[in-house]
Every structure is written in structure tokens, then in C-alpha cells.
Amino acid sequence: MVSPLAGTLTKQRIDVEKLRKLFWEPDGPVAAVKFGTSGHRGQLGRGFASVHALAIAQAVAQIHLEDGVKGPVLCGGDTRLMSQTVAQLCAEVLAGNGLTVILPDSPLPTPVFSFEIISGRASASLNGTASHNPPQDMGLKYNPSHGGPAGSELTARIEKSANEYLKNPSLIKRMPLQQARQKGLVQTADLITPYVEALGRKVNFEAIKKAGLKTAIHPLGGSSLPFYRAIKEKYGLDNVDIVSEEQDPTFYFIPIDHDGKIRMDPSSIYPMKPLIELVQSGRYDFAGASDPDADRFGCATKAGGLISPNHALCVAADYLIQTRQPQEGMMIGRTLGTTALLDRLAEAAGYAVDEVNVGFKYFVDGIVHGRYILAGEESAGMSMSGWTPEKDGILAVCLLLEIASVKGDIAKLYDALTQKYGKPYYTRVDVPTDEAAKNRVKSFKKEDLQDLTMVAGEKVLGVRDTDGIKVYLQSSWFLVRPSGTENILKFYAETFISEDHLHKIIEEGRKYFGV
């Protein structure tokens, strides 16, 4: 989303010491634990304090003991201000409950937590991260034994139990970290080598090396840095430059986003500006980036500048179909708000599309059971069967680099797909609103839309109400969803007709829903 204000806003550096103090001593009542699509998040202080980490860890320990979950829990976090502290607090609580813990010495990407679980070395994980949110935010994610984000039933149990511990923190059991280490309850491990070696079975690094495409990689100050270093060294990628190794919990070196906030989002043109300039200057052919916990990806090329995640997913899906010989019956997985161009190219190749609600947790079963050629979401998340049931920005960047090395510029490959299957016009509009309007949209059911038969000159073919309201048209669709964390309504739309038609869909759709 482009904002004309982005060039005039002033960057604000966060007050590290103030936020540290608020983490330990919030300046008011703390928020209740509430899991969104991927964990509990909030601003350091009332939104996320030390007591949140302790309560969630105690709730997880209680569930593991009640359910008889065996094996160590991997505790870690990314490069955010309090991530490592949160991981240590979680380790103390789990050890205090007699559970074993793997506590890495350095920041860890979200997909590596998942990888360790599906590899059998961890039974579950607690991950201190707020993904690409502004640096004053913090969060904690729980991944159970399947390796993906916890489902709604499990997170409801964690929420209920954690909120009881918030009210009665004296019931939380803790063991000092040094004592836990002495008792053998907390250990460390090499978590880089296994992941990097396994990645070589999913990505053709020899093709990348042979092509020698001049490549820039930017970890955006995040936990992927040592992993990109290891990939470069192990696979002899002299053509790959890690163009920034800066790590600073204020993330002040990242350009501000469209709204003036520092947001380490690899799919936004604002924080990605330095990488875009590197490819546009001709110094590099391809540039890739991951957000701080490396679950999202971004890439830029000479021909296309910053590549939309929707475009990258289409190119990746087409390439995997061509080169990986997927089995009959496998599918392309996509979320409700992701481009329908995936449907067209999948159908042409004889594969179905599995459309799921927003949130990577809805892909977990399909990934675990080998149903997906690729699973992706428009917000720059990607994985596949045989890999992590978490979105993996490192995998995505490396796969896109393989594609660029073997087939050519990602932007040109996408253009070729649109010439073959039609060009989609796509947008998402965030509409400021209030709780009353959000609840009104939430209350809509498809039966309530029986009078909606035409939108922007197209017949309504169907309505889905499993996650907001999605309306399917003849060559188009639109979706309205209330945000789970902000007072906004997210209005997505796509058409294969024209830019003008897209605007008509937005205008008529918003009018119909009163947004």
C-alpha cells in the first residue's frame, strides 16, 4: 500500500531503556493473553510484559504434563529487544515444571523451530518474536508436535490457562537458569548445520552456483543472518553477497514504512528501498530479504523492482510443477486473500487448489501429509510439503534465487504467466473502523447476501463466510475481513478484467458492506 506521506514522515528511535523497564514493570494493568493467527503479541509493557511470557510458558508446561507430551521444548527468539530474555524466562518455567529445554546461544528463525520439531529433536517450541512488527512490539508463539502454528483449540487452552496465571502469578513455577543447566534440564545444540544441510535437498544450490547470478541478501537485522552465512559457505556461493550484517534491536537502520513506523517488512517498498536500489543500479541481478524471524520473504530484480508476494508465489508454483514432478493428487495451497492466478495455472497443469482461511496454521495438515506442491499467502509466507509446516522466508528467498538462476528474471517470468493465463489486477485496502463495525462484518453469513446478485457488472457465483466474507464473481472476487489486532477492516479485491473494473468492485463492495 503506497502512501504519499511516507517521504515526509520523521523516523522515531525507540527508547530501549524505557521499554526494558516497562517489560519488567508495566505502567498499568496488563492485557489478557490472546492468541492471533500466530501467538500473543503486544507493545512492550502492558501489551507484552515478563508476566505474559511466564504465564504462557506455565500454561504450556501444564498442557505438556496433562497430555503426556514427551521430549524437550525448544525455546528461543529472534533479534528483537527482549526476545532472548523471553526465551530464558520460558526455559526457567519449563525447567521449574520438570520439563527439558533446548535453549540456543543465538537468535533463531521461526522456520528453524518448526524444522527441529518435525526432525524429532524437539517436541514443541516457544518462540519470542513479533515477526515484522515495529521494534517496540513483542510476542510469543507456540508450535506443538506437528511443527506448525498451534490450532485454535490448543491456543484456546493456552489462553484460558495463561490468563489464570496472570491473575495468580505466585502459582508459576521457575528454576534459575544456572541451576536448570546444572541439572541437565536446559541444554544447547547446533541448530544451523542440520537446517542448512536439509535445505540443500529442497533447493538446487549447484544451479545457483553455476549460474553465478549476482545476488544481494539482506537479513533486515534478523535471525537469518548466520543461516545465510552458512548457506553461502557450505554451497560455495561466491556470487551471493550479504549486504548488511547490522543487528540493532531498535532497527533504526531500516527505512520507515508507509505510515512512519519502522516495520521490517520484506514485502513493502519502503523498508526494502536499499535493496531495490541495488538491483535498479545494475550492481545486482537479484536481491532477497527475510524479516527478523525469517518467516516472510521479499525479493527484487532488475526487470521488476520489488516483486509482489502474489507474483512470486505464482512463479514459484509454476516452477515447482515443471521441475519437481509433483505426484498426482497434490495441490496448490493458498489463503482466501491470495491471487486466483494460482488457480488458473494449477488447473492448466491438472492440479487442484486448496483455498484456506487466513493463517498458516490452516496449511499444517496438508504440509504434514504431503498434499501441497506449494502453500502460500499474499502476505509473503511460503512453504511446501516435505518441508516446514511454518512459513519459511529463507527457503522462499533461496528457491526464488534458484528460479532466477535457471529460468531468468522473476518479473519477466510472471509477465509470461499473465500472457498465458490472464493478467490479474489486485489490491488490499485497510479501512479504519471501530469495534461495532468489525462485529457487524463478523456477524454476516452467506445467507445474508442472497440479494447480492451482481457486482461491478458481474454475476455473483458464490459466497464464503468462513473467515470474513468472500464474494466470487465471474472473473473477479473480493473479500472483507476484520483485523484481529487493529480497528481496521481489510478489503481485498482482484479482477482479470481491468484496473477500472477493480476500482468498481472496491467501490460497490465497500458500499454494500457499509465500509
C-alpha positions in Angstrom: 0.0 0.0 0.0 1.7 3.2 -1.1 1.3 6.4 1.0 2.2 9.9 -0.2 3.1 10.7 3.4 6.0 8.2 3.6 8.6 10.6 2.2 7.7 13.3 4.7 7.4 11.4 8.0 10.2 11.5 10.6 11.7 8.3 11.9 11.5 7.9 15.6 14.1 5.8 17.5 12.6 3.7 20.3 13.7 4.3 23.9 15.4 1.0 24.7 15.8 1.6 28.5 12.2 2.7 28.9 10.9 -0.4 27.1 13.1 -2.7 29.1 11.7 -1.2 32.3 8.2 -1.5 31.0 8.8 -5.2 30.2 9.6 -5.9 33.9 7.3 -3.2 35.4 4.3 -2.3 33.2 2.8 1.1 33.9 -0.7 -0.2 34.3 -2.9 -3.4 34.1 -1.5 -5.8 31.5 -3.6 -7.1 28.6 -5.1 -10.5 28.7 -3.3 -13.3 26.8 -4.9 -13.5 23.3 -3.5 -15.7 20.5 -4.0 -14.3 17.0 -3.1 -16.2 13.8 0.3 -16.9 15.3 0.8 -16.2 19.0 0.2 -13.4 21.5 1.6 -10.0 20.6 1.6 -6.5 22.0 3.7 -3.5 22.7 6.3 -4.0 25.4 4.8 -3.0 28.7 1.0 -3.5 29.1 0.7 -5.4 25.8 3.6 -7.8 26.4 5.4 -7.9 29.7 7.6 -10.5 31.5 4.5 -11.9 33.2 3.0 -12.7 29.8 6.0 -14.8 29.0 5.9 -16.6 32.3 2.2 -17.2 32.3 2.2 -18.6 28.7 5.2 -20.8 29.5 3.4 -22.1 32.6 0.3 -22.8 30.6 2.3 -24.7 28.0 4.1 -26.7 30.8 0.7 -27.6 32.3 -0.6 -28.8 28.9 2.5 -30.9 28.3 2.2 -32.5 31.7 -1.6 -33.1 31.3 -1.3 -34.5 27.8 1.9 -36.5 28.4 3.9 -34.7 25.8 7.5 -36.1 25.9 10.7 -34.6 24.7 12.5 -31.2 25.0 10.8 -27.9 24.2 12.9 -25.6 22.0 12.9 -22.0 23.5 14.4 -19.1 21.6 13.6 -15.9 19.7 14.8 -13.5 17.1 16.8 -10.3 17.3 14.2 -8.1 19.0 14.9 -6.2 22.2 13.6 -8.7 24.7 13.5 -11.9 22.6 16.4 -13.7 24.3 15.1 -12.7 27.7 11.7 -14.1 26.9 13.3 -17.4 25.8 15.3 -17.6 29.0 12.1 -16.9 31.1 10.3 -19.7 29.3 13.2 -22.1 29.9 13.1 -21.3 33.6 9.4 -22.0 33.8 9.5 -25.2 31.8 12.5 -26.5 33.8 10.7 -25.5 37.0 8.0 -27.9 35.9 10.5 -30.7 35.3 10.5 -30.4 31.5 13.7 -30.5 29.4 14.6 -27.5 27.2 16.8 -26.7 24.3 18.0 -23.1 24.6 20.1 -21.9 21.7 23.0 -19.4 22.3 21.9 -17.1 19.4 18.7 -15.9 17.7 16.7 -18.4 15.8 14.4 -18.1 12.8 10.8 -19.2 13.1 11.1 -21.9 10.4 14.0 -23.5 12.3 11.8 -24.0 15.3 9.4 -25.9 13.0 12.3 -27.8 11.3 13.6 -29.0 14.7 10.2 -30.3 15.7 9.5 -32.2 12.5 13.0 -33.6 12.6 12.2 -35.2 16.0 14.8 -33.3 18.1 12.2 -31.1 19.9 8.6 -31.9 20.9 7.4 -28.3 20.7 8.7 -24.7 20.8 8.2 -21.3 22.4 9.5 -18.6 20.1 9.9 -14.9 21.3 9.1 -12.8 18.2 6.6 -10.3 16.8 7.6 -11.1 13.2 8.0 -7.9 11.1 6.0 -5.6 13.6 7.6 -2.4 14.8 10.6 -2.8 17.2 8.6 -1.8 20.3 6.3 -4.8 19.9 7.0 -8.3 21.3 5.3 -11.6 21.1 5.4 -15.3 21.9 4.5 -18.2 19.6 3.8 -21.8 20.4 4.3 -24.6 17.9 3.1 -28.1 19.0 4.3 -31.5 17.9 3.3 -31.1 14.3 5.7 -28.2 13.9 3.3 -25.7 12.6 1.4 -22.9 14.4 -0.9 -24.1 17.1 -4.6 -24.6 16.1 -7.5 -22.7 17.6 -8.5 -25.5 20.1 -5.0 -25.6 21.5 -4.4 -21.9 21.7 -7.8 -21.5 23.5 -6.5 -23.9 26.2 -3.3 -21.9 26.4 -5.1 -18.6 26.6 -7.5 -19.8 29.4 -4.7 -21.3 31.5 -2.3 -18.4 30.9 -4.9 -15.8 31.9 -5.5 -17.7 35.2 -1.7 -17.5 35.8 -1.7 -13.8 35.0 -4.2 -13.4 37.9 -2.2 -15.7 40.2 1.5 -15.3 39.2 2.6 -16.9 42.5 1.4 -20.3 41.0 4.0 -20.1 38.3 7.0 -22.5 38.9 10.5 -21.4 38.0 14.0 -22.7 38.3 17.0 -20.4 37.9 18.7 -21.0 34.6 22.1 -21.8 36.1 20.5 -24.5 38.3 18.5 -25.9 35.4 21.7 -26.2 33.3 23.4 -28.0 36.2 20.6 -30.4 36.5 20.7 -31.1 32.7 17.2 -29.7 32.1 18.4 -26.9 29.9 20.9 -27.7 27.1 22.1 -26.0 23.8 22.6 -27.5 20.4 23.9 -26.8 16.9 20.7 -25.7 15.1 22.3 -24.2 12.0 24.0 -27.2 10.4 21.0 -29.6 10.2 18.7 -26.9 8.7 21.3 -25.8 6.1 22.1 -29.4 5.0 18.4 -30.2 4.7 17.7 -27.1 2.7 20.2 -28.4 0.1 17.7 -31.2 -0.6 15.0 -28.7 -1.4 16.9 -26.0 -3.3 19.3 -26.6 -6.2 22.3 -24.6 -4.9 24.6 -26.2 -7.6 22.4 -24.4 -10.2 22.7 -21.2 -8.3 26.5 -21.5 -8.1 26.8 -22.4 -11.7 24.7 -19.5 -13.0 26.7 -17.0 -10.9 23.8 -14.6 -10.8 25.0 -11.5 -8.9 22.9 -11.6 -5.7 22.4 -9.4 -2.7 20.9 -10.8 0.5 19.6 -8.6 3.4 18.5 -10.2 6.7 16.8 -7.0 7.7 18.7 -7.1 11.1 17.1 -10.5 11.8 17.9 -14.1 12.9 18.5 -15.4 9.4 22.0 -13.8 9.2 24.1 -16.8 10.5 22.0 -19.1 8.3 22.6 -17.1 5.1 26.3 -17.1 6.0 26.3 -20.8 6.5 24.4 -21.4 3.2 26.9 -19.2 1.3 29.9 -21.0 2.8 28.6 -24.6 2.5 27.4 -24.3 -1.1 30.3 -22.1 -2.3 28.1 -19.2 -3.4 30.7 -16.6 -4.2 28.1 -14.8 -6.3 26.0 -14.1 -3.2 26.8 -11.0 -1.0 25.2 -10.5 2.4 24.9 -6.7 2.0 24.0 -5.9 5.6 25.1 -7.7 8.8 23.8 -4.9 11.1 21.8 -6.1 14.1 20.3 -3.5 16.4 17.1 -4.0 18.4 15.9 -0.5 17.5 16.1 -1.4 13.8 16.8 2.2 13.2 18.8 1.4 10.1 15.6 0.2 8.4 13.8 2.9 6.3 10.3 3.8 7.7 7.2 2.2 6.3 4.3 4.0 4.6 2.8 5.1 8.0 6.0 6.4 9.5 6.6 3.3 11.6 9.8 1.2 11.5 8.5 -2.1 10.2 10.8 -4.8 9.0 8.5 -6.0 6.2 10.3 -7.5 3.2 7.2 -7.1 1.0 7.0 -3.3 1.5 8.7 -0.9 -0.9 9.8 1.4 1.9 11.9 -0.8 4.2 13.1 -2.6 1.0 14.2 0.6 -0.6 18.0 -0.1 -0.2 17.7 -3.5 -1.9 15.5 -2.1 -4.7 18.2 0.5 -5.4 20.9 -2.2 -5.5 19.2 -4.1 -8.4 18.0 -0.9 -10.2 21.5 0.4 -10.2 22.7 -2.7 -12.0 25.0 -3.8 -9.3 22.9 -6.9 -8.6 20.6 -9.1 -10.7 18.6 -10.4 -7.8 18.1 -9.3 -4.2 16.4 -11.2 -1.4 15.3 -10.5 2.2 13.7 -12.1 5.2 12.0 -10.3 8.1 13.5 -10.6 11.7 12.2 -14.1 12.4 12.6 -15.1 8.8 9.1 -16.4 8.2 8.4 -13.9 5.4 10.3 -13.2 2.2 10.9 -10.4 -0.2 12.8 -10.2 -3.5 13.7 -7.6 -6.1 15.0 -7.9 -9.6 16.4 -5.7 -12.4 13.3 -6.0 -14.5 10.7 -5.7 -11.9 12.0 -3.9 -8.8 10.3 -5.3 -5.7 8.3 -8.4 -6.6 4.8 -8.7 -5.2 4.4 -11.8 -3.0 1.5 -12.8 -5.2 3.7 -12.7 -8.3 6.5 -14.6 -6.6 4.1 -17.3 -5.4 2.8 -17.8 -9.0 6.3 -18.1 -10.5 7.4 -20.5 -7.7 4.3 -22.7 -8.1 4.7 -22.9 -11.9 8.4 -23.7 -11.5 7.8 -26.4 -8.9 5.2 -28.0 -11.1 7.6 -28.0 -14.0 10.7 -29.2 -12.2 9.8 -31.2 -9.1 7.4 -33.7 -10.7 4.6 -33.5 -8.1 2.5 -36.5 -7.5 -1.0 -36.9 -8.9 -3.5 -35.5 -6.4 -1.2 -32.9 -4.9 -2.5 -29.3 -4.7 -1.5 -25.7 -4.6 -2.5 -24.3 -1.2 -3.4 -20.6 -0.9 -5.2 -18.4 1.6 -8.5 -16.6 0.9 -6.8 -13.3 0.1 -4.2 -14.7 -2.3 -4.3 -14.3 -6.1 -6.5 -16.5 -8.2 -3.9 -16.7 -10.9 -2.6 -19.7 -8.9 -5.9 -21.4 -9.7 -5.6 -20.8 -13.4 -2.0 -22.2 -13.7 -2.8 -25.1 -11.4 -5.9 -26.1 -13.4 -3.9 -25.9 -16.6 -1.4 -28.3 -15.2 -4.0 -30.7 -13.8 -3.8 -29.8 -10.2 -6.4 -28.6 -7.7 -6.2 -25.5 -5.4 -7.0 -25.7 -1.7 -8.3 -22.4 -0.5 -8.0 -22.0 3.3 -8.7 -19.3 5.8 -6.1 -16.7 6.6 -3.3 -18.1 8.8 -0.6 -20.6 8.0 -2.0 -22.9 10.6 -4.6 -24.0 8.1 -1.8 -25.4 5.9 -0.3 -27.6 8.6 -2.3 -30.8 8.0 -1.7 -30.6 4.2 2.0 -30.0 4.5 2.5 -32.7 7.1 0.6 -35.2 5.0 2.3 -34.3 1.7 -0.6 -32.7 -0.1 1.0 -29.4 -1.2 3.2 -28.6 -4.1 3.4 -25.1 -2.6 1.5 -23.4 0.2 1.4 -19.6 0.2 -0.2 -16.4 1.4 -0.3 -12.9 -0.1 1.4 -11.6 3.0 4.7 -13.2 1.9 4.5 -16.6 3.5 5.6 -19.8 1.7 6.4 -23.4 2.3 5.8 -26.8 0.8 5.2 -30.5 1.6 8.3 -32.2 2.8 9.5 -29.0 4.5 8.4 -27.0 7.5 4.7 -26.5 8.3 5.6 -22.9 9.1 6.2 -20.3 6.5 9.9 -20.1 5.7 11.4 -16.9 4.3 14.9 -18.4 3.9 13.5 -21.3 1.8 11.5 -18.8 -0.3 14.5 -16.5 -1.0 16.7 -19.4 -1.9 14.0 -21.0 -4.1 13.4 -17.8 -5.9 17.1 -17.3 -6.4 17.2 -20.8 -8.0 14.4 -19.9 -10.3 16.1 -16.7 -11.3 19.3 -18.6 -11.9 17.7 -21.3 -14.0 14.8 -19.5 -15.8 15.5 -15.8 -15.7 14.2 -12.6 -14.1 11.2 -13.3 -11.8 9.3 -10.3 -13.1 9.6 -11.5 -16.7 8.6 -15.0 -15.7 5.5 -13.6 -14.1 4.6 -11.5 -17.2 4.8 -14.7 -19.3 2.3 -16.3 -16.9 -0.1 -13.4 -17.3 0.1 -13.6 -21.1 -0.8 -17.2 -20.9 -3.5 -17.2 -18.2 -4.6 -13.6 -18.0 -3.4 -10.5 -16.1 -4.9 -10.0 -12.6 -5.4 -6.6 -11.0 -5.2 -6.9 -7.3 -5.3 -4.7 -4.2 -5.9 -4.6 -0.5 -7.4 -1.5 1.2 -7.2 -1.1 5.0 -10.3 0.8 6.1 -10.2 2.4 9.6 -13.2 1.5 11.7 -14.4 0.7 15.2 -15.4 -2.5 17.1 -19.1 -2.1 16.3 -18.4 -2.1 12.5 -16.0 -5.0 12.9 -18.6 -7.0 14.8 -21.2 -6.2 12.2 -19.0 -7.7 9.4 -18.2 -10.7 11.6 -21.9 -11.4 12.0 -22.5 -11.6 8.3 -23.3 -15.1 6.9 -23.6 -16.1 3.3 -27.4 -16.4 3.7 -27.5 -12.7 4.5 -26.2 -11.9 1.0 -28.9 -13.6 -1.1 -29.9 -10.2 -2.5 -26.4 -9.6 -3.8 -26.6 -11.0 -7.4 -24.4 -8.5 -9.3 -21.2 -6.6 -8.5 -19.5 -4.3 -11.0 -21.4 -5.8 -13.9 -20.5 -9.4 -13.0 -22.7 -12.2 -11.6 -22.2 -13.4 -8.1 -21.2 -17.1 -8.4 -20.8 -17.8 -4.7 -20.1 -16.5 -1.2 -17.8 -17.9 1.5 -18.2 -16.9 5.2 -15.5 -19.0 7.0 -13.2 -16.0 7.5 -14.9 -12.7 6.9 -17.0 -12.6 3.7 -15.6 -13.6 0.3 -17.7 -12.9 -2.8 -16.8 -14.9 -6.0 -17.6 -13.2 -9.3 -17.2 -14.5 -12.9 -13.7 -13.1 -13.4 -13.1 -11.5 -10.1 -13.5 -11.7 -6.3 -13.5 -9.6 -3.2 -13.0 -10.3 0.5 -13.8 -8.2 3.6 -12.2 -9.3 6.9 -11.9 -7.5 10.2 -8.4 -7.3 11.7 -7.9 -9.4 14.8 -5.5 -6.8 16.4 -6.4 -3.4 15.0 -9.5 -1.3 14.4 -9.4 -1.8 10.6 -11.4 -3.8 8.0 -9.2 -5.4 5.4 -10.8 -5.2 1.9 -9.1 -7.4 -0.7 -10.1 -7.5 -4.4 -8.9 -9.0 -7.6 -10.1 -9.0 -11.2 -8.8 -10.3 -14.5 -10.7 -7.5 -16.5 -9.1 -4.1 -15.9 -7.8 -1.6 -13.3 -11.0 0.4 -13.7 -13.0 -2.7 -13.0 -11.0 -3.3 -9.8 -12.0 0.2 -8.6 -15.6 -0.5 -9.4 -15.5 -3.7 -7.3 -14.0 -1.9 -4.4 -16.5 1.0 -4.6 -19.6 -1.3 -4.9 -18.3 -3.8 -2.4 -17.5 -1.2 0.2 -20.9 0.4 -0.3 -22.7 -2.9 0.1 -20.9 -3.6 3.4 -21.0 -0.1 4.6 -17.2 0.2 4.8 
